[in-house]
Amino acid sequence: MEPPPRPSSSLFDVYLRLRPSHSSNPRFLNVEEPAAEHPTHITIKPPTNDNRKRAVEKFAFTRVFEEDAQQMDLFRSTGVLSMVDGVLGGTSRHGRDCLLATLGVTGSGKSHTILGTKSQRGLTQMALDVLFQATGQQLVQSFYGAPAFSSLVATDVSEANMFTASAFLDAMYGDSQSERCPSRAQTSMLDCSSFITNPSSRSKNIPRPSALPQNPAVHDIELSVDPKAEYAIIISMYEVYNDRIFDLLSSTATKNKHPTVKRRALLFKNTEQSPDRKVVAGLTKIICGSFDEALMVLETGLMERKVAGTGSNAVSSRSHGFFCVEVKKRNAERKSAWTSSTLTIVDLAGSERARQAKTAGATLAEAGKINESLMYLGQCMQMQSDHQDGARNIVPFRQCKLTELLFSNSFPSTTTRQTSHYHQPQKSIMIVTADPKGDFNATSQILRYSALAREVTVPRIPSTTSTILHGTIHKHSNDRTTTSSGRTTPSAILEELETAQSELARLSSNLEVLALRLAEETQRRRAAEHSWQAAEAHMVDLEQEIRDECFAATEAAVLQERRRWQAAWDAEQENKENHLDKKIDVVIQATKAHMREQGKGKGYEEHEEPGMRERMRELEEENRRLKRRVDLLERAESEAPGARSPVKRMRVLKNR
Ligand SMILES: Nc1ncnc2c1ncn2[C@@H]1O[C@H](COP(=O)(O)OP(=O)(O)OP(=O)(O)O)[C@@H](O)[C@H]1O
């Protein structure tokens, strides 16, 4: 088998840590003798009572840590230290984003490795200690009102709510904490009352840095920092629970024990100030002035993390926990713009079989979501190792929140090369934890997708086959029966049987490998089907949404058009009526003038023609009648509001 390939910069380095097992089960996982200094390969053999998959599988990792490995061994030899160095960024060098994650079956030692125990520090605490040691006096004063504080707030790209640690902890636990945890920061000035849910009930659980484990100590580890730079260390924490992101340090997070208070899920998105990189928007971020402050913030976040017991592990992580340490750096003299790089530490929830974990109800649903997200993670990791560079288009990392958060920043950005702060792709390390006597199926599944290389070796011939064949050889040699080739000597029979035996062995091993592949392919197909169904459901939802939106938009447009048309029609009518009014006025004026002209000088009584006089009288009579009628109408009209024009009056008249 090939030595483990050196992953390209965008891939995970994958380390395997074995935990000391307390199980009475037989051991199924063995570490291969190392060809070089450290072991890198393991083999797993299925338990003897497993008659389904008998192939022996061999896996390669960057390095394997056996049961006796200590926290410090992992800290120094997995590259965590160089990650911390990378995040700090040396002289005239930008820091680099780094990600450290643990993956394993529930109870295999993920939290033990990354967060430690009551007696031992985990990699997170050690990394924090080294960071604060290295930045030392170059850390900025970050009390409210300090110029550094406002510039830090102003340059944040993730729409965060930023607080100093002293203000945050004061609000959480009351004033007494500041005595326990002296900080270089001055008294807080910001109102943090939103955090105070019930300080007295929380004060029982105040994390005390002095009571937290001090070992392994890292005093002897020194990292060089840029002597001309000043630094700020900002901490944020969130969890991915049921495929949604929740802040672990926000005021609503502190209330999550109250069922009536709903936690608000956050979005992982591009913001206005971060068009090229996705960030978790709206997080609570705490500027820490000392290692002790950082530890207290970490403990506060961990207390909020959703934890419920399962049948597999009494204190089991039921969410994927993200702990982010943002290191900001700028020139101390020129007070240039802050550059930022983040160390993200992820404690993934344990994978387990729901049946085995004896979970029920909501917890069973959680287990389903956890297994689903880990399955997508497995697919991504497999794709990454299959395709190495240029994997961005192939790695299906947008399938769930977990893989989106883990992989979105693992690929070179296409747009940032022109900008002043070019983000290198994130450097990632995965520590896989396993119990060599634990659950064979769950462990082998995780090893299969996390290993850098894998080989299925030909199994030994099953003992029953060889027994039968031996029996046959005996029988045949005793009976001296003729073989298929017609040869009857015992050596010929033996030779033929050996050939048959090896052919049988080859075929049965092939069969097992094929069965194993079939099982894997079936699993992949199911996963693909599942995501396809999810995509289809999403598509239907989207289609309905778009239909509704289009309908509403069209209806609004039709209504508007109708109103416009109606207004135009009314204006046209008004114009016509005015025109007619004017014409009638002109006719009336002309008639009056004509009559005045004709009547000038003499009355109609004096007219020479008697017929004409008669006609004039009639007309006069008619005129008086009409006048009376017009008067009547005008009076009636004046009672009908708005009908001022003669045409309208006429219309009213007709209607009456
Ligand atoms: N390397 C180790 N050495 C000693 N004890 C260990 C080691 N790894 C794990 N343990 C112990 O095993 C128990 C379970 O470990 P841990 O809680 O870290 O598991 P986990 O993988 O994080 O589980 P989950 O996914 O359910 O959170 C703990 O009591 C832990 O101290």
The ligand as a MOL file (V3000), in Angstrom:
LIG
                    3D

  0  0  0     0  0            999 V3000
M  V30 BEGIN CTAB
M  V30 COUNTS 31 33 0 0 0
M  V30 BEGIN ATOM
M  V30 1 N -7.4370 9.3110 25.0220 0
M  V30 2 C -8.1680 9.1720 26.1100 0
M  V30 3 N -7.6010 8.9130 27.2890 0
M  V30 4 C -8.3350 8.7800 28.4040 0
M  V30 5 N -9.6940 8.8950 28.4500 0
M  V30 6 C -10.3230 9.1470 27.3070 0
M  V30 7 C -9.5950 9.3050 26.0830 0
M  V30 8 N -10.4890 9.5750 25.1300 0
M  V30 9 C -11.6970 9.6000 25.7080 0
M  V30 10 N -11.6100 9.3500 27.0080 0
M  V30 11 C -12.7230 9.3060 27.9690 0
M  V30 12 O -13.8450 8.6990 27.3620 0
M  V30 13 C -15.0620 9.3670 27.7070 0
M  V30 14 C -15.8170 9.8070 26.4590 0
M  V30 15 O -14.9790 10.6920 25.7420 0
M  V30 16 P -15.5300 12.0100 25.0280 0
M  V30 17 O -16.6180 12.6320 25.8020 0
M  V30 18 O -14.3470 12.8220 24.6980 0
M  V30 19 O -16.1770 11.3600 23.7400 0
M  V30 20 P -16.7640 12.0970 22.4730 0
M  V30 21 O -16.2160 11.4080 21.2800 0
M  V30 22 O -16.5580 13.5460 22.5620 0
M  V30 23 O -18.2960 11.7340 22.5890 0
M  V30 24 P -19.5520 12.5390 22.0040 0
M  V30 25 O -19.4610 12.5400 20.5440 0
M  V30 26 O -20.7160 11.7540 22.4630 0
M  V30 27 O -19.4860 13.9040 22.5910 0
M  V30 28 C -14.6580 10.5530 28.5700 0
M  V30 29 O -14.8360 10.2030 29.9170 0
M  V30 30 C -13.1800 10.7310 28.2740 0
M  V30 31 O -12.4680 11.2610 29.3420 0
M  V30 END ATOM
M  V30 BEGIN BOND
M  V30 1 1 1 2
M  V30 2 1 2 3
M  V30 3 2 2 7
M  V30 4 2 3 4
M  V30 5 1 4 5
M  V30 6 2 5 6
M  V30 7 1 6 7
M  V30 8 1 6 10
M  V30 9 1 7 8
M  V30 10 2 8 9
M  V30 11 1 9 10
M  V30 12 1 10 11
M  V30 13 1 11 12
M  V30 14 1 11 30
M  V30 15 1 12 13
M  V30 16 1 13 14
M  V30 17 1 13 28
M  V30 18 1 14 15
M  V30 19 1 15 16
M  V30 20 2 16 17
M  V30 21 1 16 18
M  V30 22 1 16 19
M  V30 23 1 19 20
M  V30 24 2 20 21
M  V30 25 1 20 22
M  V30 26 1 20 23
M  V30 27 1 23 24
M  V30 28 2 24 25
M  V30 29 1 24 26
M  V30 30 1 24 27
M  V30 31 1 28 29
M  V30 32 1 28 30
M  V30 33 1 30 31
M  V30 END BOND
M  V30 END CTAB
M  END
